[in-house]
């Protein structure tokens, strides 16, 4: 399966030319930051974003910030006809992985995309169905992904994918998703000061109480107790 690139640019002619130039990837284009967010907020497999930023374009800058908060592992390359030192600094501070000033060399862009995707081991062994499914679930951990979504992605029936998942992981699809969310929650509790309520919503729980129950069932601690324990261990360390 090829890597998926999302192009955010309101010029349809430019988007078509860029899609043709990136023929080694599966490309989708949208014309606005809001449309990009709509794509990214639904279960998706976007591996990299090409984002057009114009002078004083705060909507695109805000999209970059939001994208990096939601999916810090997704590389973002800025495209702009108004490159300046200030813009470059602003883009990098917001989490951009690279910046290309228009008109740019498409071969260099292709090389940059390839390096960013490979350096992050985005899919790993793309010939492995299970590796691709694992990657897809990691990428969409903030969304409610169903076995039907996975089946449609892979081109199989839900019944086949359920049996496949159990055989490959030793867990049901639901159990595996729960374990992934708990591990992600542990990381957020350790590395951020996000409130428990926000972490619950970021991990696609409909209410914080459900998240707390699941977390405690898996760890024997509430999220707050887990964070407190980590702080105590840190303060008592060497």
C-alpha positions as CSV (number, residue, x, y, z in Angstrom):
1,X,0.0,0.0,0.0
2,X,1.3,3.4,-0.9
3,X,1.8,6.3,1.5
4,X,-1.0,8.8,1.6
5,X,-0.3,12.6,1.1
6,X,-2.9,15.3,1.9
7,X,-2.4,18.5,-0.1
8,X,-4.0,21.7,1.4
9,X,-4.1,24.4,-1.3
10,X,-7.0,26.4,-2.8
11,X,-5.6,26.4,-6.3
12,X,-7.1,23.4,-8.2
13,X,-4.7,23.7,-11.1
14,X,-1.7,23.6,-8.8
15,X,-3.1,20.7,-6.8
16,X,-3.6,18.7,-10.0
17,X,-0.1,19.4,-11.2
18,X,1.3,18.4,-7.8
19,X,-0.7,15.2,-7.7
20,X,0.7,14.3,-11.1
21,X,4.2,15.0,-9.8
22,X,3.7,12.9,-6.7
23,X,2.6,9.8,-8.7
24,X,4.4,7.5,-6.3
25,X,1.9,8.4,-3.5
26,X,-1.8,8.2,-2.9
27,X,-2.7,11.9,-2.9
28,X,-5.8,13.8,-1.9
29,X,-6.3,17.6,-2.1
30,X,-8.6,20.0,-0.2
31,X,-8.9,23.7,-0.6
32,X,-9.1,25.0,3.0
33,X,-7.8,24.3,6.5
34,X,-11.4,23.4,7.6
35,X,-11.7,20.8,5.0
36,X,-8.3,19.4,6.0
37,X,-9.5,19.2,9.6
38,X,-12.7,17.4,8.5
39,X,-10.5,14.8,6.8
40,X,-8.1,14.4,9.8
41,X,-10.9,14.2,12.3
42,X,-12.4,11.2,10.6
43,X,-10.7,7.8,10.6
44,X,-8.0,8.3,8.0
45,X,-4.5,7.2,7.0
46,X,-2.9,10.4,6.0
47,X,0.9,9.9,6.3
48,X,2.1,13.4,5.4
49,X,0.6,16.9,4.8
50,X,1.6,19.5,2.2
51,X,0.3,22.7,3.6
52,X,0.1,26.0,1.7
53,X,0.7,29.1,3.9
54,X,0.2,32.6,2.5
55,X,1.4,35.8,4.1
56,X,-0.4,36.5,7.3
57,X,-2.4,33.3,6.8
58,X,-3.4,32.6,10.4
59,X,-5.9,29.9,9.5
60,X,-3.2,27.7,7.9
61,X,-0.9,28.4,10.8
62,X,-3.5,27.4,13.3
63,X,-4.1,24.2,11.2
64,X,-0.5,23.4,11.5
65,X,-0.6,23.8,15.3
66,X,-3.8,21.8,15.6
67,X,-2.4,19.0,13.4
68,X,0.8,18.7,15.4
69,X,-1.2,18.6,18.6
70,X,-3.5,15.9,17.3
71,X,-0.9,13.9,15.3
72,X,2.6,14.8,16.2
73,X,3.9,11.9,14.2
74,X,2.5,13.2,10.9
75,X,5.2,15.2,8.9
76,X,4.0,18.5,7.6
77,X,5.8,20.3,4.8
78,X,5.0,24.0,4.3
79,X,4.6,25.4,0.8
80,X,4.7,29.2,0.3
81,X,5.3,31.9,-2.2
82,X,6.2,34.3,0.6
83,X,9.1,32.7,2.3
84,X,11.0,34.9,4.8
85,X,13.1,34.3,7.8
86,X,10.2,35.2,10.1
87,X,7.8,32.8,8.3
88,X,10.4,30.0,8.5
89,X,10.9,30.6,12.2
90,X,7.1,30.7,12.8
91,X,6.5,27.5,10.8
92,X,9.3,25.6,12.6
93,X,8.0,26.8,16.0
94,X,4.6,25.5,15.1
95,X,6.1,22.1,14.3
96,X,6.6,22.1,10.5
97,X,9.1,19.5,9.3
98,X,10.3,21.5,6.3
99,X,9.5,24.5,4.1
100,X,9.6,24.9,0.3
101,X,9.4,28.3,-1.4
102,X,7.4,28.3,-4.6
103,X,8.3,27.7,-7.3
104,X,10.2,24.7,-6.0
105,X,12.0,21.7,-7.5
106,X,9.5,18.7,-7.5
107,X,12.3,16.2,-7.4
108,X,13.7,17.8,-4.2
109,X,10.2,17.8,-2.8
110,X,9.8,14.1,-3.6
111,X,13.1,13.4,-2.0
112,X,12.2,15.3,1.1
113,X,8.8,13.5,1.4
114,X,10.6,10.1,1.1
115,X,13.1,11.0,3.7
116,X,10.5,12.2,6.2
117,X,8.3,9.1,5.7
118,X,11.1,6.6,6.0
119,X,12.8,8.3,8.9
120,X,9.6,8.0,10.9
121,X,9.1,4.3,9.8
122,X,5.5,5.3,9.0
123,X,4.4,1.9,7.9
124,X,7.3,-0.4,8.4
125,X,6.7,-3.5,6.3
126,X,4.0,-2.2,3.9
127,X,3.5,-5.7,2.6
128,X,2.2,-6.9,6.0
129,X,-1.6,-6.5,6.5
130,X,-1.2,-6.6,10.3
131,X,1.5,-3.9,10.4
132,X,-0.6,-1.7,8.3
133,X,-3.6,-2.2,10.5
134,X,-1.5,-1.4,13.6
135,X,-0.3,1.7,12.0
136,X,-3.8,2.8,11.0
137,X,-5.0,2.3,14.5
138,X,-2.1,4.3,16.0
139,X,-2.8,7.1,13.6
140,X,-6.5,7.1,14.5
141,X,-6.3,6.6,18.2
142,X,-8.3,9.8,18.8
143,X,-11.2,8.4,16.8
144,X,-13.8,5.6,17.2
145,X,-12.5,3.1,14.6
146,X,-14.7,0.0,14.1
147,X,-13.9,-3.4,12.7
148,X,-16.1,-2.4,9.7
149,X,-13.7,0.6,9.1
150,X,-10.7,-1.8,9.1
151,X,-12.5,-4.3,6.9
152,X,-13.3,-1.6,4.3
153,X,-9.7,-0.3,4.5
154,X,-8.2,-3.7,3.8
155,X,-10.8,-4.9,1.4
156,X,-12.1,-7.8,3.5
157,X,-15.4,-8.7,5.3
158,X,-15.7,-7.7,9.0
159,X,-16.1,-11.3,9.9
160,X,-12.8,-12.2,8.2
161,X,-11.0,-9.2,9.8
162,X,-12.3,-10.2,13.3
163,X,-10.9,-13.7,12.9
164,X,-7.7,-12.3,11.4
165,X,-7.1,-9.9,14.3
166,X,-7.7,-12.6,16.9
167,X,-5.3,-14.9,15.2
168,X,-2.5,-12.3,14.8
169,X,-2.7,-10.6,18.2
170,X,-4.4,-13.1,20.5
171,X,-6.9,-10.4,21.4
172,X,-10.2,-9.2,20.0
173,X,-10.3,-6.1,18.0
174,X,-11.9,-4.2,20.9
175,X,-9.4,-5.5,23.5
176,X,-6.5,-4.4,21.3
177,X,-7.9,-0.9,20.8
178,X,-8.5,-0.5,24.6
179,X,-4.9,-1.5,25.3
180,X,-3.6,1.0,22.7
181,X,-5.6,3.8,24.3
182,X,-4.4,2.9,27.8
183,X,-0.8,3.0,26.6
184,X,-1.3,6.3,24.9
185,X,-3.0,7.6,28.1
186,X,0.0,6.6,30.1
187,X,2.3,8.6,27.8
188,X,0.1,11.7,28.0
189,X,-0.2,11.5,31.8
190,X,3.6,11.2,32.0
191,X,4.6,13.7,29.4
192,X,1.9,16.4,29.6
193,X,-0.1,18.4,32.0
194,X,-3.4,17.8,30.1
195,X,-6.4,17.3,32.5
196,X,-7.7,13.8,32.7
197,X,-11.0,15.0,31.1
198,X,-9.1,16.3,28.0
199,X,-7.1,13.0,27.7
200,X,-10.3,11.1,27.8
201,X,-11.9,13.1,24.9
202,X,-8.6,13.0,23.0
203,X,-8.7,9.2,23.1
204,X,-12.3,9.1,21.8
205,X,-14.1,8.3,25.0
206,X,-17.6,9.8,25.1
207,X,-17.2,10.7,28.8
208,X,-14.3,10.9,31.3
209,X,-15.9,8.4,33.7
210,X,-15.7,5.6,31.1
211,X,-12.1,6.4,30.5
212,X,-11.3,6.3,34.2
213,X,-13.0,2.9,34.7
214,X,-11.2,1.4,31.8
215,X,-7.8,2.8,32.9
216,X,-8.3,1.6,36.4
217,X,-9.3,-1.9,35.2
218,X,-6.1,-2.1,33.2
219,X,-3.6,-0.5,35.7
220,X,-5.4,-0.8,39.1
221,X,-4.9,3.0,39.4
222,X,-7.1,5.9,38.3
223,X,-5.4,8.3,35.9
224,X,-4.9,10.8,38.6
225,X,-3.3,8.2,40.9
226,X,-1.1,7.0,38.1
227,X,0.2,10.6,37.5
228,X,0.7,11.1,41.2
229,X,2.7,7.9,41.4
230,X,4.9,8.9,38.5
231,X,5.6,12.3,40.2
232,X,6.5,10.6,43.5
233,X,8.9,8.2,41.7
234,X,10.5,11.1,39.8
235,X,11.0,13.1,43.0
236,X,12.5,10.2,44.9
237,X,14.9,9.2,42.1
238,X,18.6,9.8,42.1
